[in-house]
């Protein structure tokens, strides 16, 4: 995307209007609304979800691809920013859920980092988490407030617990609920996050684990999936995304293009490879539907997909990020990486190179669960942008997508 050609953020964006037309129909129709490239047509799931189970409410807000007024708050702030301030918006670093970490505060105050993930589980409750998020924002010098995220999926992956937070069931248990009921529950969970100062949920999981899977460490072994067919995952995943949007919390679907058919966990294992998924795979159906429903964030997997881009982690693959997600699916929102800090899958790449490769592939927010890496990553991005005009254009386009997402959420002063 050209630097001067920015996306709109209003509630009546193209995808918001598309959701109004698609949200009351089956998962198969949702998939059809997303479209595909002429060179790589999308395959529809052969088992659509019943139309009566699909949630009927408004879409999550995703920017469309039409021009935005140059006087928008996002554009005005972008114009005032130094390169270092812009690059800082492209990082999300960790902070303990129990306190504002010293390295995190340094990253925010000195490296201009614009997003934080609350990492690790706390049972202290909502008031305690609110104190942490308030301190993080107090240390933020930018006119753009922080995206503050956490993993509040449910089951074994619920970072924020205790008074003020519901006990969220596992994805597999959520998949047994009617999508309309699940949507309402997701709004409740999102409202609790918002009250705690958290405005991004790194959920829902749209990975489909086959019923006959011999084992799937990252998803199936933890019951994180909503079901064992793309249609079931579509219906329930979209319900969660819409429910979170109703609570004014950014939903983040993950892990594109899918972690349901791998035999290793990219956090703890290197060389994790999916040798099944293709560019027009049926298991992409939930992601097609989520993009069509206007989901604002998509998280990239770091697995290798040998039938799509052999040898390259998806987060570093221009074929997958730009070719599949941006072009084939038509996604114009914010692309965030899975962890590029401590994950064994990317340990063979230097810290700075991880950030550069992700942005080169078409990504926007580099996630690291090691806040001490912020300086190295930002320095690498700045150096590359200063020496390579084409890369600078990618950086500026990514920054605009982040700022416009923040504008949509009311996070620009």
C-alpha positions in Angstrom: 0.0 0.0 0.0 1.3 3.5 -0.9 2.1 5.8 2.0 -0.4 8.3 0.8 -3.1 5.8 0.2 -4.5 5.1 3.6 -7.5 3.1 4.8 -10.7 4.4 6.3 -11.8 3.6 9.8 -15.4 4.6 10.1 -18.0 2.2 11.4 -19.6 1.9 8.0 -16.5 0.5 6.3 -16.8 -1.9 3.4 -16.3 -4.9 5.6 -18.8 -3.6 8.2 -21.4 -3.3 5.4 -20.4 -6.8 4.1 -21.0 -8.3 7.6 -24.5 -6.8 7.7 -25.2 -8.8 4.6 -23.4 -12.0 5.6 -23.7 -12.4 9.4 -27.2 -13.9 9.4 -26.3 -16.7 6.9 -24.4 -19.9 7.1 -20.6 -20.3 7.4 -20.5 -21.3 3.7 -22.1 -18.0 2.7 -19.8 -16.1 5.0 -16.9 -17.7 3.1 -18.4 -16.8 -0.2 -18.6 -13.1 0.8 -14.9 -13.0 1.3 -14.0 -13.6 -2.3 -10.6 -14.8 -3.5 -8.0 -13.9 -6.1 -8.5 -15.0 -9.7 -5.3 -16.9 -9.6 -6.0 -18.7 -6.4 -9.7 -19.3 -5.9 -10.8 -20.1 -2.3 -12.3 -23.5 -1.7 -15.5 -23.6 0.3 -16.1 -25.9 3.2 -18.4 -28.8 2.2 -20.2 -28.8 5.5 -21.9 -25.4 6.2 -23.1 -24.5 9.6 -26.9 -24.1 10.0 -28.0 -20.6 9.2 -30.0 -20.4 12.4 -26.9 -20.7 14.6 -25.0 -17.8 13.2 -24.9 -14.7 15.4 -26.9 -11.7 14.3 -25.2 -8.5 15.2 -22.7 -6.0 13.9 -19.2 -6.6 12.6 -15.9 -6.1 14.2 -14.4 -2.9 12.7 -11.8 -3.4 10.1 -10.5 -0.6 7.9 -11.4 -0.7 4.3 -9.1 -0.1 1.4 -10.4 3.2 0.2 -8.7 6.5 0.8 -8.9 8.3 4.2 -9.0 12.0 4.6 -5.5 13.4 5.0 -6.8 15.4 8.0 -7.8 12.3 10.0 -6.4 12.0 13.5 -4.3 9.1 12.4 -2.9 10.9 9.4 -2.2 14.0 11.5 -0.3 12.1 14.2 1.6 10.1 11.6 2.8 13.4 10.0 4.2 14.6 13.3 6.0 11.4 14.2 9.8 10.9 13.8 10.9 7.6 12.2 11.7 6.2 15.7 8.3 7.1 17.0 6.7 5.4 13.9 8.7 2.3 14.3 7.8 2.0 17.9 4.2 1.5 16.9 5.2 -1.7 15.2 6.2 -3.5 18.4 4.2 -5.3 21.0 6.3 -6.3 24.1 5.4 -8.3 27.1 4.7 -7.2 30.7 4.0 -9.5 33.6 0.2 -9.6 34.2 1.0 -8.9 37.9 3.0 -5.7 37.5 4.3 -3.2 35.0 7.7 -4.7 34.2 10.8 -2.5 34.2 11.9 -3.6 30.8 8.4 -2.9 29.5 8.4 0.6 30.9 11.8 1.3 29.3 10.5 0.0 25.9 7.5 2.3 26.1 9.3 5.4 27.4 12.5 5.2 25.4 11.8 3.0 22.4 8.3 4.4 21.7 6.8 0.9 21.8 3.0 1.2 21.2 1.6 -2.1 22.3 2.0 -4.5 25.3 0.9 -8.0 25.9 0.1 -9.0 29.5 2.0 -12.3 29.8 1.7 -15.0 32.5 -1.4 -15.9 34.5 -2.7 -13.8 37.4 -5.5 -14.6 39.8 -5.5 -11.2 41.5 -8.6 -10.0 39.7 -9.7 -7.1 37.6 -8.8 -4.2 40.0 -5.2 -5.4 40.2 -4.9 -5.8 36.4 -6.4 -2.3 36.0 -3.7 -0.9 38.2 -1.1 -2.5 35.9 -2.6 -1.3 32.7 -3.0 2.2 34.1 0.7 2.4 35.1 1.7 1.2 31.6 -0.4 4.0 30.0 1.0 6.6 32.5 4.5 5.8 31.2 3.4 6.2 27.6 4.6 9.6 26.2 2.9 9.1 22.8 -0.4 10.8 21.7 -1.3 7.3 20.6 -2.5 5.2 23.6 -1.3 1.7 24.0 -2.8 -1.4 22.6 -2.8 -3.6 25.7 -3.4 -7.3 24.9 -3.6 -10.6 26.6 -4.5 -14.2 25.8 -8.0 -14.6 27.2 -9.1 -17.6 25.1 -10.4 -19.9 27.9 -9.6 -23.2 29.4 -5.9 -23.6 29.9 -5.2 -20.3 28.1 -6.9 -17.6 30.3 -4.3 -15.2 31.5 -6.5 -13.0 33.6 -8.4 -14.6 36.4 -9.9 -13.9 39.9 -12.6 -11.4 41.0 -14.1 -9.5 38.1 -13.2 -12.1 35.5 -15.5 -15.0 34.5 -14.1 -18.5 34.3 -13.9 -18.9 30.5 -14.4 -22.5 29.2 -12.0 -24.1 26.8 -12.4 -23.6 23.1 -13.7 -27.1 22.6 -16.4 -26.5 25.3 -17.3 -23.1 23.7 -17.8 -25.0 20.5 -20.7 -26.9 22.1 -22.7 -23.7 22.7 -25.0 -22.2 20.2 -23.1 -19.4 18.4 -25.7 -16.8 19.5 -25.1 -17.8 23.1 -21.3 -17.8 22.6 -21.4 -14.4 21.1 -23.2 -13.0 24.2 -20.7 -14.7 26.5 -17.8 -13.3 24.5 -19.3 -9.8 24.9 -19.4 -10.4 28.7 -15.8 -11.6 28.7 -14.7 -8.6 26.5 -16.5 -6.1 28.8 -14.5 -7.5 31.7 -11.3 -7.1 29.8 -12.2 -3.5 28.8 -12.9 -2.7 32.4 -9.4 -3.9 33.3 -7.8 -1.7 30.7 -7.2 -4.4 28.2 -8.4 -3.5 24.6 -7.0 -6.4 22.6 -7.8 -10.1 23.0 -5.5 -12.5 21.2 -8.5 -14.7 20.4 -10.4 -16.4 18.9 -8.4 -19.4 17.7 -9.4 -20.4 14.2 -7.2 -23.4 13.8 -9.1 -26.6 13.0 -7.8 -29.9 14.5 -9.1 -32.9 12.6 -11.1 -35.4 14.6 -8.7 -38.2 13.8 -5.6 -36.2 14.7 -2.9 -38.3 16.4 -1.8 -35.3 18.5 -1.5 -31.5 18.0 0.6 -30.0 20.8 -0.2 -26.3 20.2 -4.0 -26.5 19.8 -5.7 -29.9 20.1 -3.7 -31.1 23.2 -5.0 -28.0 25.1 -8.6 -28.1 23.7 -8.1 -24.7 22.1 -10.1 -25.5 19.0 -13.9 -24.8 18.6 -14.4 -28.0 16.8 -13.1 -30.5 14.3 -14.5 -29.2 11.0 -13.9 -25.8 9.4 -17.6 -25.1 9.5 -17.8 -25.6 13.2 -14.8 -23.4 13.8 -16.1 -20.7 11.5 -19.5 -20.4 13.2 -18.1 -20.2 16.7 -15.0 -18.3 15.9 -17.0 -15.5 14.2 -19.4 -15.5 17.1 -16.5 -14.8 19.5 -15.0 -12.1 17.3 -18.4 -10.3 16.9 -19.0 -10.6 20.7 -15.7 -9.0 21.5 -16.4 -6.2 19.0 -19.6 -5.5 20.8 -17.5 -5.0 24.0 -15.2 -2.6 22.0 -12.3 -5.1 22.3 -10.2 -5.9 19.3 -10.4 -9.5 18.3 -7.3 -11.3 16.9 -7.9 -14.4 14.9 -5.0 -16.9 14.9 -2.8 -18.6 13.8 -2.9 -18.0 10.0 -2.8 -20.1 7.9 -3.5 -22.7 10.6 -1.8 -24.7 13.4 -4.3 -27.5 13.6 -2.3 -30.1 11.6 1.2 -29.7 13.0 3.0 -32.1 15.3 5.1 -29.6 17.2 4.6 -26.4 19.2 6.5 -23.5 17.7 7.0 -21.9 21.1 9.1 -24.9 22.3 10.2 -26.6 19.1 12.1 -25.6 16.0 11.5 -26.8 12.5 7.7 -27.2 13.0 6.3 -27.9 9.6 2.8 -28.3 8.2 3.1 -30.6 5.1 -0.7 -30.6 4.3 -2.1 -27.1 4.0 -2.3 -25.6 0.5 -3.0 -22.1 -0.7 -6.6 -23.1 -1.4 -7.2 -25.4 1.5 -10.6 -26.1 3.0 -9.1 -25.4 6.5 -8.6 -21.8 5.5 -12.4 -21.3 5.6 -12.6 -19.9 9.1 -10.1 -17.2 8.2 -11.9 -16.4 5.0 -15.1 -15.9 7.0 -13.4 -13.8 9.7 -12.0 -11.5 7.2 -15.3 -11.2 5.5 -16.9 -10.4 8.9 -14.4 -7.5 9.4 -12.1 -8.9 12.1 -9.5 -6.2 12.8 -6.4 -8.2 13.7 -5.0 -11.5 12.3 -2.1 -13.3 14.0 0.5 -15.1 11.8 1.8 -18.6 12.6 5.5 -19.2 12.6 5.2 -22.8 11.4 6.6 -23.6 7.9 4.1 -24.6 5.2 6.0 -26.8 2.8 3.3 -26.9 0.1 3.1 -23.1 0.1 6.5 -21.6 0.8 9.0 -24.3 1.8 11.6 -23.5 4.4 10.2 -20.1 5.4 8.2 -19.5 8.6 4.8 -18.1 7.7 5.4 -14.9 9.6 8.4 -14.3 7.3 6.8 -15.4 4.1 5.6 -12.7 1.7 3.8 -15.4 -0.2 1.7 -16.2 2.9 1.3 -12.7 4.5 0.9 -10.6 1.4 0.0 -13.1 -1.2 -2.5 -15.2 0.8 -3.8 -13.0 3.6 -3.7 -9.6 2.0 -4.4 -10.6 -1.6 -6.3 -13.8 -1.7 -8.4 -13.1 1.4 -8.5 -9.3 0.9 -7.4 -8.5 4.5 -6.7 -4.8 5.0 -6.4 -4.7 8.8 -3.5 -5.2 11.2 -1.3 -8.3 10.9 0.4 -9.3 14.1 3.0 -12.0 14.5 3.0 -14.9 16.9 5.9 -14.6 19.4 9.2 -13.7 17.7 11.0 -13.3 21.0 11.4 -16.5 22.8 9.9 -19.0 20.3 12.3 -21.8 19.4 10.9 -21.8 15.9 12.6 -18.5 15.0 15.7 -18.9 17.3 18.0 -19.4 14.3 17.3 -15.8 13.1 18.9 -12.8 14.8 16.6 -10.7 17.0 16.7 -7.7 14.6 16.3 -9.8 11.5 13.1 -11.3 12.9 11.5 -7.9 13.0 12.7 -6.8 9.6 11.7 -10.1 7.9 8.2 -9.8 9.4 7.6 -6.3 8.1 9.2 -7.2 4.7 6.6 -10.0 4.4 3.8 -7.5 4.9 3.3 -7.7 8.7 2.5 -4.8 11.0 3.0 -5.5 14.7 6.0 -7.6 15.8 5.2 -9.5 19.0 8.0 -10.4 21.4 7.5 -11.8 24.9 11.0 -10.5 25.8 10.7 -6.7 26.3 14.5 -6.4 26.5 14.6 -7.1 22.8 12.7 -3.8 21.9 15.8 -1.7 21.4 17.4 -4.3 19.1 14.3 -4.7 17.0 13.5 -1.0 16.7 17.1 -0.2 15.8 17.1 -2.9 13.1 13.8 -1.6 11.6 15.1 2.0 11.7 18.4 1.1 10.1 16.7 -0.8 7.3 14.1 2.0 6.7 16.9 4.6 6.5 18.9 2.6 3.9 16.0 1.1 1.8 13.2 3.4 0.5 11.0 0.4 -0.4 11.3 -0.9 3.1 10.6 2.6 4.5 7.3 2.6 2.5 6.4 -0.8 4.0 7.1 0.6 7.5 5.0 3.8 6.9 2.1 1.7 5.5 2.2 -0.6 8.5 2.3 2.3 11.0 -0.7 3.9 9.3 -2.7 0.6 9.7 -1.8 0.5 13.4 -2.7 4.2 14.0 -6.0 3.8 12.1 -6.8 0.8 14.2 -6.1 2.9 17.3 -8.3 5.7 15.9 -11.1 3.2 15.5 -10.7 2.2 19.1 -10.6 5.8 20.3 -7.0 5.6 21.4 -5.7 8.7 19.7 -5.5 11.8 21.8 
